[in-house]
Amino acid sequence: MNKLIDNLFEKDLVIKIVSVLTAILIWFLVLDQDNPFEERTIAVPLTSNVEVLQQNNLQIVGTPLPTSIDVRIRGRRQKIAGVTANDFKAVIDLSEVTESGKKRIKIDMPQYLGEQDILISGINPTSVNLNFEKIVGKQYPVSVEYTGKLPPGYELVNVKVDPSNVILQEKESSISQVSKVVAQINLDNIKDSNEIVLRGMVLDSEGKVLKQFEGQVPIIVSFELVKRVPVSVTTKGEPAADWFFKEIKYTLSEVRVSGTRTVLDGITRLVADPIDISGQTGTIKAPLSIALPKGAALLKEDADALMAEVILDRLITRNVNVSANTITIHQVDTTGTKKYSIVEDTIPITIKGKPDNVNAVKASDFKLSIQVENLEEGTHEVPLNVQYPNTVSLVGEYSVKVLIEKTNEEQPAAGALTGLVYRP
């Protein structure tokens, strides 16, 4: 009897085990149909500690860091359906990068922060090739370049650039391309302003703009707009006796006047206050005083240097020997019984004037004549009438001796005789 019962229990245990296994199998079959295992790929944001690169003055160039990675997960459909990208933390570690160059950086398996029963089966990419460059700083002077054109006589002076030097910070490959930094001014646009705010241009050796530096160099350029204007001065008064005004020499024939275009366009010549030469001799040096329109001013360097030199010169005298043969005799005796002759061979005439004018006078430039009306026989001192060039003045009064003789033969009547010379 006991044996029968034991057999029955043994059979029931097997039946129970078989039943349990069968139930589990059926449960899995049903589960696989209703909630099967599946695989899913989720794009997960990739964070980095890129700020550690700044500590080593490094920057990623070329291929950038990926912003996300694909994470493959496996699990029951109902489990993985509730998984989102926010359930993962994916990080790429750059703390080992300390030098420039190309490096392959491994991406660690992301950390799952969710509560679902899932498996991470893989990620893509598992690493990334990155190129690192040092960030370097270099100082460059800022030069001014001009385009366009100012009107004739105009120019810019006292041009100042603020800042006069700039420090550019960029990766090594970019800095190596920099040739110069310029502030470019279009002269066609210069009107009434004396200051321009602009962006400096960073150029390579071929003069091309390097785009990566655009907008990084704010510059203020200040200047003075000037116009070159001729200057003149006159004199007043008369110099001392026997002196004459010869010329004026200027230390500057033109001066630079600063102001706006509106003001300068109306200035074509400057006339200084007259210089008084009354009673003066020799050379007079004097600064010039110029009244300028409102809004205009002489450039300081020119105002300090502007002087006039008024040169006064002495009048000179000179004796010119004029042949007595050229003297014309007027009012001779009409009966023809008198003979007239000039005792002197030559007449020395003294003239005074400016050296150039005096030295230019020739004997032939004089016309000499006398009046012999009602003079009897004998020798007479007769005033000499002298006509001379108007560029000089005559010094003194002149007379000549005229010999009047009676002639035995009648002479034809004449109103004037010349060339009658007496030679003792």
C-alpha positions as a Markdown table, in Angstrom:
| # | Residue | x | y | z |
|---|---|---|---|---|
| 1 | Met | 0.0 | 0.0 | 0.0 |
| 2 | Asn | 2.8 | 2.4 | 1.0 |
| 3 | Lys | 4.6 | 1.6 | -2.2 |
| 4 | Leu | 1.5 | 2.4 | -4.2 |
| 5 | Ile | 1.2 | 5.8 | -2.5 |
| 6 | Asp | 4.9 | 6.5 | -3.0 |
| 7 | Asn | 4.6 | 5.8 | -6.7 |
| 8 | Leu | 1.6 | 8.0 | -6.9 |
| 9 | Phe | 3.5 | 10.9 | -5.2 |
| 10 | Glu | 6.5 | 10.4 | -7.5 |
| 11 | Lys | 4.2 | 10.5 | -10.4 |
| 12 | Asp | 2.5 | 13.6 | -9.1 |
| 13 | Leu | 5.8 | 15.4 | -8.6 |
| 14 | Val | 6.9 | 14.8 | -12.2 |
| 15 | Ile | 3.5 | 15.8 | -13.3 |
| 16 | Lys | 3.8 | 19.0 | -11.2 |
| 17 | Ile | 7.2 | 19.8 | -12.6 |
| 18 | Val | 6.1 | 19.1 | -16.1 |
| 19 | Ser | 3.0 | 21.2 | -15.5 |
| 20 | Val | 5.1 | 24.1 | -14.2 |
| 21 | Leu | 7.5 | 24.0 | -17.0 |
| 22 | Thr | 4.7 | 23.7 | -19.5 |
| 23 | Ala | 3.0 | 26.8 | -17.9 |
| 24 | Ile | 6.2 | 28.8 | -18.0 |
| 25 | Leu | 6.7 | 27.8 | -21.6 |
| 26 | Ile | 3.2 | 28.8 | -22.4 |
| 27 | Trp | 3.7 | 32.1 | -20.5 |
| 28 | Phe | 6.8 | 32.8 | -22.5 |
| 29 | Leu | 5.0 | 32.0 | -25.7 |
| 30 | Val | 2.2 | 34.3 | -24.9 |
| 31 | Leu | 4.7 | 37.0 | -23.6 |
| 32 | Asp | 6.7 | 36.8 | -26.8 |
| 33 | Gln | 3.6 | 37.3 | -28.8 |
| 34 | Asp | 2.2 | 40.2 | -26.7 |
| 35 | Asn | 5.4 | 41.9 | -25.5 |
| 36 | Pro | 8.3 | 40.5 | -27.5 |
| 37 | Phe | 12.1 | 41.4 | -27.2 |
| 38 | Glu | 13.0 | 44.3 | -29.6 |
| 39 | Glu | 15.9 | 46.5 | -30.4 |
| 40 | Arg | 15.7 | 50.3 | -30.7 |
| 41 | Thr | 18.2 | 53.1 | -31.5 |
| 42 | Ile | 17.9 | 56.4 | -29.7 |
| 43 | Ala | 19.8 | 59.6 | -30.5 |
| 44 | Val | 21.3 | 60.8 | -27.2 |
| 45 | Pro | 22.9 | 64.2 | -26.8 |
| 46 | Leu | 26.6 | 64.1 | -26.3 |
| 47 | Thr | 28.1 | 66.4 | -23.7 |
| 48 | Ser | 31.8 | 67.2 | -23.3 |
| 49 | Asn | 34.2 | 69.0 | -21.0 |
| 50 | Val | 35.5 | 71.1 | -23.8 |
| 51 | Glu | 36.2 | 73.9 | -21.4 |
| 52 | Val | 39.3 | 72.0 | -20.3 |
| 53 | Leu | 40.8 | 72.8 | -23.7 |
| 54 | Gln | 40.9 | 76.5 | -22.8 |
| 55 | Gln | 43.2 | 75.8 | -19.9 |
| 56 | Asn | 45.8 | 74.6 | -22.4 |
| 57 | Asn | 44.9 | 77.3 | -25.0 |
| 58 | Leu | 43.6 | 74.6 | -27.4 |
| 59 | Gln | 40.7 | 74.7 | -29.8 |
| 60 | Ile | 39.1 | 72.0 | -32.0 |
| 61 | Val | 39.5 | 72.7 | -35.7 |
| 62 | Gly | 38.1 | 71.0 | -38.7 |
| 63 | Thr | 35.7 | 68.2 | -37.7 |
| 64 | Pro | 33.6 | 69.4 | -34.8 |
| 65 | Leu | 32.5 | 67.4 | -31.8 |
| 66 | Pro | 29.4 | 65.3 | -32.6 |
| 67 | Thr | 26.4 | 66.7 | -30.8 |
| 68 | Ser | 24.8 | 63.3 | -30.3 |
| 69 | Ile | 25.5 | 59.6 | -30.6 |
| 70 | Asp | 23.2 | 56.7 | -31.5 |
| 71 | Val | 22.5 | 54.3 | -28.6 |
| 72 | Arg | 21.1 | 50.8 | -29.4 |
| 73 | Ile | 19.0 | 49.2 | -26.6 |
| 74 | Arg | 17.3 | 45.9 | -26.3 |
| 75 | Gly | 14.3 | 44.9 | -24.1 |
| 76 | Arg | 10.6 | 44.1 | -24.1 |
| 77 | Arg | 8.6 | 46.2 | -26.3 |
| 78 | Gln | 6.7 | 47.8 | -23.5 |
| 79 | Lys | 9.9 | 48.5 | -21.6 |
| 80 | Ile | 11.9 | 50.1 | -24.4 |
| 81 | Ala | 8.9 | 52.1 | -25.6 |
| 82 | Gly | 9.1 | 54.2 | -22.5 |
| 83 | Val | 12.8 | 54.9 | -22.8 |
| 84 | Thr | 13.8 | 58.5 | -24.0 |
| 85 | Ala | 17.1 | 60.2 | -24.7 |
| 86 | Asn | 16.8 | 62.0 | -21.4 |
| 87 | Asp | 17.3 | 58.7 | -19.7 |
| 88 | Phe | 21.0 | 58.6 | -20.8 |
| 89 | Lys | 24.0 | 60.6 | -20.0 |
| 90 | Ala | 26.6 | 60.4 | -22.8 |
| 91 | Val | 30.0 | 62.2 | -22.2 |
| 92 | Ile | 33.2 | 62.5 | -24.2 |
| 93 | Asp | 36.2 | 63.2 | -22.1 |
| 94 | Leu | 38.8 | 65.7 | -23.4 |
| 95 | Ser | 40.8 | 66.2 | -20.3 |
| 96 | Glu | 43.7 | 64.1 | -21.6 |
| 97 | Val | 44.3 | 66.4 | -24.6 |
| 98 | Thr | 47.2 | 68.8 | -23.8 |
| 99 | Glu | 48.9 | 69.3 | -27.1 |
| 100 | Ser | 48.2 | 70.3 | -30.7 |
| 101 | Gly | 47.6 | 67.7 | -33.3 |
| 102 | Lys | 45.2 | 65.0 | -34.5 |
| 103 | Lys | 43.9 | 62.6 | -31.9 |
| 104 | Arg | 41.4 | 59.8 | -31.7 |
| 105 | Ile | 39.1 | 60.3 | -28.7 |
| 106 | Lys | 37.1 | 57.3 | -27.3 |
| 107 | Ile | 33.4 | 57.9 | -26.4 |
| 108 | Asp | 32.5 | 56.0 | -23.3 |
| 109 | Met | 29.4 | 53.9 | -23.0 |
| 110 | Pro | 26.5 | 56.1 | -21.9 |
| 111 | Gln | 25.1 | 55.8 | -18.4 |
| 112 | Tyr | 21.4 | 54.7 | -18.2 |
| 113 | Leu | 19.5 | 56.7 | -15.7 |
| 114 | Gly | 16.1 | 55.3 | -16.3 |
| 115 | Glu | 14.1 | 52.6 | -14.4 |
| 116 | Gln | 13.2 | 50.2 | -17.3 |
| 117 | Asp | 14.7 | 46.8 | -17.7 |
| 118 | Ile | 16.8 | 47.3 | -20.8 |
| 119 | Leu | 20.2 | 46.3 | -22.2 |
| 120 | Ile | 22.6 | 48.8 | -24.0 |
| 121 | Ser | 23.8 | 46.8 | -26.9 |
| 122 | Gly | 26.1 | 49.4 | -28.5 |
| 123 | Ile | 26.8 | 53.0 | -29.5 |
| 124 | Asn | 27.7 | 54.7 | -32.7 |
| 125 | Pro | 30.3 | 56.2 | -33.1 |
| 126 | Thr | 32.5 | 54.7 | -30.5 |
| 127 | Ser | 35.2 | 57.3 | -31.1 |
| 128 | Val | 35.9 | 60.4 | -33.1 |
| 129 | Asn | 39.0 | 61.8 | -34.8 |
| 130 | Leu | 39.6 | 65.4 | -33.8 |
| 131 | Asn | 42.2 | 68.0 | -34.7 |
| 132 | Phe | 43.4 | 70.3 | -32.0 |
| 133 | Glu | 45.3 | 73.6 | -32.4 |
| 134 | Lys | 46.8 | 76.0 | -29.9 |
| 135 | Ile | 45.2 | 79.4 | -29.5 |
| 136 | Val | 47.9 | 82.0 | -29.7 |
| 137 | Gly | 47.9 | 85.8 | -29.4 |
| 138 | Lys | 50.0 | 88.2 | -31.4 |
| 139 | Gln | 50.2 | 92.0 | -31.5 |
| 140 | Tyr | 49.9 | 93.9 | -34.7 |
| 141 | Pro | 50.2 | 97.6 | -35.4 |
| 142 | Val | 47.1 | 99.2 | -37.1 |
| 143 | Ser | 48.0 | 101.0 | -40.3 |
| 144 | Val | 45.7 | 103.4 | -42.2 |
| 145 | Glu | 45.0 | 102.9 | -45.9 |
| 146 | Tyr | 43.0 | 105.3 | -48.1 |
| 147 | Thr | 40.6 | 104.8 | -50.9 |
| 148 | Gly | 38.9 | 107.5 | -53.0 |
| 149 | Lys | 40.4 | 111.0 | -53.4 |
| 150 | Leu | 40.3 | 114.4 | -51.7 |
| 151 | Pro | 40.0 | 117.5 | -53.9 |
| 152 | Pro | 43.3 | 119.2 | -55.0 |
| 153 | Gly | 45.0 | 121.0 | -52.1 |
| 154 | Tyr | 43.3 | 118.9 | -49.4 |
| 155 | Glu | 44.9 | 116.4 | -47.1 |
| 156 | Leu | 44.5 | 114.7 | -43.8 |
| 157 | Val | 47.0 | 115.4 | -41.0 |
| 158 | Asn | 47.5 | 114.4 | -37.4 |
| 159 | Val | 45.9 | 111.1 | -38.2 |
| 160 | Lys | 45.6 | 109.0 | -35.0 |
| 161 | Val | 44.4 | 105.4 | -34.6 |
| 162 | Asp | 42.9 | 104.1 | -31.4 |
| 163 | Pro | 44.0 | 101.5 | -30.6 |
| 164 | Ser | 47.3 | 101.9 | -32.5 |
| 165 | Asn | 48.1 | 98.2 | -31.8 |
| 166 | Val | 45.7 | 95.2 | -31.5 |
| 167 | Ile | 46.2 | 91.7 | -30.2 |
| 168 | Leu | 44.6 | 89.0 | -32.3 |
| 169 | Gln | 43.9 | 85.7 | -30.6 |
| 170 | Glu | 43.1 | 82.7 | -32.8 |
| 171 | Lys | 44.3 | 79.3 | -33.7 |
| 172 | Glu | 47.8 | 79.0 | -35.0 |
| 173 | Ser | 46.9 | 78.3 | -38.5 |
| 174 | Ser | 44.8 | 81.4 | -38.7 |
| 175 | Ile | 47.4 | 83.7 | -37.0 |
| 176 | Ser | 50.0 | 82.4 | -39.4 |
| 177 | Gln | 48.0 | 83.9 | -42.3 |
| 178 | Val | 47.8 | 87.4 | -40.9 |
| 179 | Ser | 50.0 | 89.9 | -42.7 |
| 180 | Lys | 48.7 | 93.2 | -41.3 |
| 181 | Val | 45.7 | 95.0 | -39.7 |
| 182 | Val | 44.4 | 98.1 | -41.5 |
| 183 | Ala | 41.9 | 100.8 | -40.9 |
| 184 | Gln | 40.6 | 101.7 | -44.4 |
| 185 | Ile | 39.2 | 105.3 | -44.9 |
| 186 | Asn | 37.3 | 106.3 | -48.0 |
| 187 | Leu | 38.4 | 109.9 | -48.7 |
| 188 | Asp | 35.3 | 110.5 | -50.8 |
| 189 | Asn | 33.3 | 110.4 | -47.6 |
| 190 | Ile | 35.3 | 113.0 | -45.7 |
| 191 | Lys | 33.0 | 115.9 | -45.1 |
| 192 | Asp | 32.5 | 117.7 | -41.8 |
| 193 | Ser | 33.5 | 115.0 | -39.4 |
| 194 | Asn | 37.0 | 114.7 | -37.9 |
| 195 | Glu | 36.4 | 111.2 | -36.5 |
| 196 | Ile | 35.5 | 107.8 | -38.0 |
| 197 | Val | 34.4 | 104.7 | -36.2 |
| 198 | Leu | 35.0 | 101.6 | -38.2 |
| 199 | Arg | 36.0 | 97.9 | -38.1 |
| 200 | Gly | 39.6 | 97.1 | -38.9 |
| 201 | Met | 40.4 | 94.6 | -41.6 |
| 202 | Val | 42.8 | 91.7 | -41.1 |
| 203 | Leu | 44.6 | 90.9 | -44.3 |
| 204 | Asp | 46.8 | 88.1 | -45.5 |
| 205 | Ser | 50.0 | 88.6 | -47.6 |
| 206 | Glu | 47.9 | 88.9 | -50.8 |
| 207 | Gly | 45.8 | 91.6 | -49.3 |
| 208 | Lys | 42.7 | 89.4 | -48.9 |
| 209 | Val | 40.4 | 89.8 | -46.0 |
| 210 | Leu | 40.6 | 87.0 | -43.4 |
| 211 | Lys | 36.9 | 86.3 | -42.7 |
| 212 | Gln | 37.5 | 84.7 | -39.3 |
| 213 | Phe | 38.6 | 88.0 | -37.9 |
| 214 | Glu | 35.8 | 90.1 | -39.3 |
| 215 | Gly | 34.2 | 92.3 | -36.7 |
| 216 | Gln | 36.9 | 91.7 | -34.1 |
| 217 | Val | 38.8 | 94.9 | -34.4 |
| 218 | Pro | 36.8 | 98.1 | -33.6 |
| 219 | Ile | 38.9 | 101.2 | -34.4 |
| 220 | Ile | 38.4 | 104.9 | -34.0 |
| 221 | Val | 40.4 | 107.1 | -36.5 |
| 222 | Ser | 40.7 | 110.8 | -35.7 |
| 223 | Phe | 42.3 | 113.4 | -38.0 |
| 224 | Glu | 42.4 | 117.1 | -39.1 |
| 225 | Leu | 41.2 | 118.0 | -42.6 |
| 226 | Val | 43.4 | 120.8 | -44.0 |
| 227 | Lys | 43.6 | 122.7 | -47.2 |
| 228 | Arg | 46.8 | 124.3 | -48.7 |
| 229 | Val | 46.1 | 128.0 | -49.4 |
| 230 | Pro | 48.5 | 130.6 | -50.9 |
| 231 | Val | 49.3 | 133.5 | -48.6 |
| 232 | Ser | 50.4 | 137.1 | -49.4 |
| 233 | Val | 51.0 | 140.4 | -47.7 |
| 234 | Thr | 51.4 | 144.0 | -48.8 |
| 235 | Thr | 53.4 | 146.9 | -47.3 |
| 236 | Lys | 52.3 | 150.3 | -46.2 |
| 237 | Gly | 54.3 | 153.5 | -45.9 |
| 238 | Glu | 57.5 | 154.6 | -47.6 |
| 239 | Pro | 61.0 | 153.5 | -46.7 |
| 240 | Ala | 63.8 | 155.9 | -45.7 |
| 241 | Ala | 65.3 | 158.2 | -48.3 |
| 242 | Asp | 67.3 | 156.5 | -51.1 |
| 243 | Trp | 65.7 | 153.2 | -50.2 |
| 244 | Phe | 63.1 | 151.3 | -52.1 |
| 245 | Phe | 60.9 | 148.3 | -51.7 |
| 246 | Lys | 62.4 | 145.4 | -53.6 |
| 247 | Glu | 60.5 | 142.2 | -52.8 |
| 248 | Ile | 58.9 | 140.0 | -50.1 |
| 249 | Lys | 60.1 | 136.5 | -49.4 |
| 250 | Tyr | 58.0 | 134.0 | -47.4 |
| 251 | Thr | 59.1 | 131.2 | -45.2 |
| 252 | Leu | 56.0 | 129.4 | -46.5 |
| 253 | Ser | 54.4 | 130.2 | -49.8 |
| 254 | Glu | 51.3 | 128.2 | -48.8 |
| 255 | Val | 49.8 | 127.5 | -45.4 |
| 256 | Arg | 47.6 | 124.6 | -44.2 |
| 257 | Val | 44.2 | 125.7 | -42.9 |
| 258 | Ser | 42.2 | 123.2 | -40.8 |
| 259 | Gly | 38.5 | 123.1 | -40.6 |
| 260 | Thr | 35.4 | 121.3 | -42.1 |
| 261 | Arg | 34.9 | 120.9 | -45.8 |
| 262 | Thr | 32.1 | 123.4 | -45.7 |
| 263 | Val | 34.4 | 126.1 | -44.3 |
| 264 | Leu | 37.5 | 125.2 | -46.3 |
| 265 | Asp | 35.8 | 125.1 | -49.6 |
| 266 | Gly | 35.2 | 128.9 | -49.2 |
| 267 | Ile | 38.9 | 129.8 | -48.7 |
| 268 | Thr | 41.0 | 130.3 | -51.8 |
| 269 | Arg | 43.7 | 132.8 | -50.6 |
| 270 | Leu | 44.8 | 134.4 | -47.4 |
| 271 | Val | 46.0 | 138.0 | -47.2 |
| 272 | Ala | 47.9 | 139.0 | -44.1 |
| 273 | Asp | 47.8 | 142.4 | -42.4 |
| 274 | Pro | 50.1 | 144.9 | -44.2 |
| 275 | Ile | 53.7 | 145.4 | -42.9 |
| 276 | Asp | 54.6 | 149.0 | -42.2 |
| 277 | Ile | 58.0 | 150.0 | -43.8 |
| 278 | Ser | 57.8 | 153.7 | -43.0 |
| 279 | Gly | 61.3 | 155.1 | -42.6 |
| 280 | Gln | 62.8 | 151.6 | -42.7 |
| 281 | Thr | 66.1 | 150.4 | -44.2 |
| 282 | Gly | 67.6 | 147.1 | -45.0 |
| 283 | Thr | 65.6 | 143.8 | -44.5 |
| 284 | Ile | 62.6 | 143.5 | -42.2 |
| 285 | Lys | 61.5 | 140.2 | -40.8 |
| 286 | Ala | 58.0 | 140.0 | -39.4 |
| 287 | Pro | 55.5 | 137.3 | -38.4 |
| 288 | Leu | 52.3 | 137.5 | -40.4 |
| 289 | Ser | 48.9 | 138.1 | -38.8 |
| 290 | Ile | 46.0 | 136.5 | -40.7 |
| 291 | Ala | 42.3 | 136.9 | -39.9 |
| 292 | Leu | 40.6 | 133.6 | -40.6 |
| 293 | Pro | 36.9 | 132.7 | -41.1 |
| 294 | Lys | 35.0 | 131.3 | -38.2 |
| 295 | Gly | 35.7 | 127.6 | -37.9 |
| 296 | Ala | 39.1 | 127.7 | -39.6 |
| 297 | Ala | 42.5 | 127.7 | -38.0 |
| 298 | Leu | 46.1 | 127.7 | -39.2 |
| 299 | Leu | 47.9 | 124.4 | -38.5 |
| 300 | Lys | 50.1 | 125.1 | -35.6 |
| 301 | Glu | 53.4 | 124.1 | -37.3 |
| 302 | Asp | 52.6 | 126.5 | -40.2 |
| 303 | Ala | 51.5 | 129.3 | -37.9 |
| 304 | Asp | 54.8 | 129.0 | -35.9 |
| 305 | Ala | 56.9 | 129.0 | -39.1 |
| 306 | Leu | 55.1 | 131.6 | -41.2 |
| 307 | Met | 57.3 | 134.7 | -41.6 |
| 308 | Ala | 57.7 | 137.4 | -44.2 |
| 309 | Glu | 61.0 | 139.0 | -45.2 |
| 310 | Val | 60.6 | 142.4 | -46.6 |
| 311 | Ile | 63.7 | 143.4 | -48.6 |
| 312 | Leu | 64.5 | 147.1 | -49.0 |
| 313 | Asp | 67.4 | 148.0 | -51.3 |
| 314 | Arg | 69.3 | 151.2 | -51.8 |
| 315 | Leu | 68.9 | 153.4 | -54.9 |
| 316 | Ile | 72.1 | 153.8 | -56.9 |
| 317 | Thr | 73.5 | 156.5 | -59.0 |
| 318 | Arg | 75.4 | 156.3 | -62.2 |
| 319 | Asn | 77.1 | 158.7 | -64.6 |
| 320 | Val | 76.3 | 158.2 | -68.3 |
| 321 | Asn | 78.4 | 160.1 | -70.8 |
| 322 | Val | 76.3 | 161.4 | -73.6 |
| 323 | Ser | 78.0 | 162.8 | -76.7 |
| 324 | Ala | 77.6 | 166.5 | -77.2 |
| 325 | Asn | 77.0 | 165.7 | -80.9 |
| 326 | Thr | 73.5 | 164.6 | -79.9 |
| 327 | Ile | 72.4 | 167.9 | -78.4 |
| 328 | Thr | 69.8 | 169.7 | -80.4 |
| 329 | Ile | 70.1 | 173.5 | -80.6 |
| 330 | His | 66.8 | 175.4 | -80.7 |
| 331 | Gln | 66.0 | 179.1 | -81.6 |
| 332 | Val | 69.1 | 179.8 | -83.6 |
| 333 | Asp | 69.6 | 183.1 | -85.5 |
| 334 | Thr | 67.6 | 183.0 | -88.7 |
| 335 | Thr | 69.9 | 185.3 | -90.7 |
| 336 | Gly | 72.5 | 182.6 | -91.0 |
| 337 | Thr | 75.3 | 184.9 | -89.9 |
| 338 | Lys | 76.1 | 183.1 | -86.7 |
| 339 | Lys | 77.8 | 179.8 | -86.1 |
| 340 | Tyr | 76.9 | 177.7 | -83.0 |
| 341 | Ser | 79.0 | 175.0 | -81.4 |
| 342 | Ile | 79.1 | 173.1 | -78.1 |
| 343 | Val | 82.4 | 173.5 | -76.2 |
| 344 | Glu | 82.2 | 170.1 | -74.4 |
| 345 | Asp | 82.8 | 166.8 | -76.1 |
| 346 | Thr | 80.7 | 164.7 | -73.8 |
| 347 | Ile | 78.1 | 165.5 | -71.1 |
| 348 | Pro | 78.1 | 163.4 | -68.0 |
| 349 | Ile | 74.5 | 162.8 | -66.9 |
| 350 | Thr | 73.9 | 161.4 | -63.4 |
| 351 | Ile | 70.8 | 159.3 | -62.8 |
| 352 | Lys | 69.4 | 157.6 | -59.8 |
| 353 | Gly | 67.1 | 154.6 | -59.4 |
| 354 | Lys | 66.8 | 150.9 | -58.8 |
| 355 | Pro | 70.0 | 149.0 | -59.8 |
| 356 | Asp | 68.4 | 147.0 | -62.5 |
| 357 | Asn | 66.7 | 150.1 | -64.0 |
| 358 | Val | 69.8 | 152.3 | -63.7 |
| 359 | Asn | 72.1 | 149.7 | -65.2 |
| 360 | Ala | 69.8 | 149.2 | -68.1 |
| 361 | Val | 70.0 | 152.8 | -69.3 |
| 362 | Lys | 72.2 | 153.6 | -72.4 |
| 363 | Ala | 73.5 | 156.9 | -73.7 |
| 364 | Ser | 71.2 | 156.6 | -76.6 |
| 365 | Asp | 68.2 | 156.7 | -74.2 |
| 366 | Phe | 68.8 | 160.4 | -73.5 |
| 367 | Lys | 67.6 | 163.4 | -75.6 |
| 368 | Leu | 69.5 | 166.6 | -75.0 |
| 369 | Ser | 68.6 | 170.1 | -76.2 |
| 370 | Ile | 69.3 | 173.8 | -75.5 |
| 371 | Gln | 67.7 | 177.2 | -76.3 |
| 372 | Val | 70.0 | 179.9 | -77.8 |
| 373 | Glu | 67.4 | 182.6 | -78.6 |
| 374 | Asn | 68.7 | 186.2 | -78.5 |
| 375 | Leu | 72.2 | 185.1 | -77.6 |
| 376 | Glu | 75.0 | 187.3 | -79.1 |
| 377 | Glu | 78.5 | 186.3 | -80.2 |
| 378 | Gly | 80.7 | 184.8 | -77.5 |
| 379 | Thr | 80.6 | 181.9 | -75.1 |
| 380 | His | 77.5 | 181.3 | -73.1 |
| 381 | Glu | 76.5 | 178.9 | -70.2 |
| 382 | Val | 73.1 | 177.6 | -71.4 |
| 383 | Pro | 70.8 | 175.3 | -69.4 |
| 384 | Leu | 70.6 | 171.8 | -70.8 |
| 385 | Asn | 67.2 | 170.2 | -71.2 |
| 386 | Val | 67.5 | 166.4 | -70.5 |
| 387 | Gln | 64.9 | 163.9 | -71.5 |
| 388 | Tyr | 65.5 | 160.5 | -69.8 |
| 389 | Pro | 63.8 | 157.1 | -69.3 |
| 390 | Asn | 61.0 | 157.3 | -66.8 |
| 391 | Thr | 62.4 | 154.3 | -64.9 |
| 392 | Val | 65.1 | 156.5 | -63.3 |
| 393 | Ser | 65.4 | 160.0 | -61.9 |
| 394 | Leu | 67.8 | 162.8 | -62.9 |
| 395 | Val | 70.3 | 163.9 | -60.3 |
| 396 | Gly | 71.1 | 167.7 | -60.5 |
| 397 | Glu | 70.7 | 170.3 | -63.2 |
| 398 | Tyr | 72.9 | 170.6 | -66.3 |
| 399 | Ser | 74.2 | 173.3 | -68.6 |
| 400 | Val | 76.6 | 173.5 | -71.5 |
| 401 | Lys | 78.9 | 176.1 | -72.9 |
| 402 | Val | 77.9 | 177.3 | -76.3 |
| 403 | Leu | 80.3 | 179.2 | -78.6 |
| 404 | Ile | 78.6 | 181.7 | -80.9 |
| 405 | Glu | 80.7 | 183.1 | -83.7 |
| 406 | Lys | 80.1 | 185.4 | -86.6 |
| 407 | Thr | 80.4 | 183.9 | -90.0 |
| 408 | Asn | 81.5 | 185.7 | -93.1 |
| 409 | Glu | 79.2 | 183.7 | -95.3 |
| 410 | Glu | 75.4 | 183.7 | -95.0 |
| 411 | Gln | 74.0 | 180.4 | -93.8 |
| 412 | Pro | 70.6 | 179.1 | -94.8 |
| 413 | Ala | 68.1 | 179.8 | -92.0 |
| 414 | Ala | 67.3 | 176.9 | -89.7 |
| 415 | Gly | 65.1 | 176.4 | -86.6 |
| 416 | Ala | 67.3 | 173.8 | -84.9 |
| 417 | Leu | 70.9 | 172.7 | -85.3 |
| 418 | Thr | 72.6 | 169.6 | -84.1 |
| 419 | Gly | 76.1 | 168.3 | -84.2 |
| 420 | Leu | 77.8 | 171.7 | -84.1 |
| 421 | Val | 80.8 | 171.0 | -82.0 |
| 422 | Tyr | 83.6 | 173.5 | -81.1 |
| 423 | Arg | 87.0 | 171.9 | -80.8 |
| 424 | Pro | 89.6 | 174.3 | -79.5 |
